[in-house]
Amino acid sequence: MENNKSGMLKHAMTYGAIIGLILVAYIVILYITGLTFKKGLGLVQYAVLFVGLYIGTKSYRDQALGGYISYGNALGLGVLIALFVGVIAVFFNFILMRYIDPDLVEKNLVAIEEQLQNSRFIPEDQIDAALERSRKSLTAVYSIPLGVLIFTFVGFVISLITSAIVKKDSNPIA
């Protein structure tokens, strides 16, 4: 059992690093092309995460577990992979916005302001306060663990789906 857990952790770290580096490359490509804040292109990261979680879980099922994995183990592995992906992607994004190109914060705030102005839920007089809170949270150190937590939650939601696809019980009658 102990060997199985350490094998799962190593597998999660490996796939987390692979997917995380793919997302970092994608972030760099968006940055270089000036498409960082294009809303539709941001959804690609979720597709990359979905495919990565699926492949990572299926690979573990087939290579380490002899072709069988329970839904719970698949879900746990998916969340663990997402945690490692989140650490890499969120940390890189923080470094990019805080040190490499601090102007990205202003560009992001412009995009946020546009969204807030088009929103019916936030009164006009509260937009400036919301923008100031956003400015602080984009470069604050506490945004790293919060971002990782949010990324892991998104990974959990995606893993709910991928685990249902990948799960394969050894005894289909039970």
Secondary structure, 3 states (H helix, E strand, C coil): CHHHHHHHHHHHHHHHHHHHHHHHHHHHHHHHHCCCCCHHHHCHHHHHHHHHHHHHHHHHHHHHCCCCECHHHHHHHHHHHHHHHHHHHHHHHHHHHHHHCCHHHHHHHHHHHHHHHHCCCCCHHHHHHHHHHHHHHHHCCCHHHHHHHHHHHHHHHHHHHHHHHHCECCCCCC
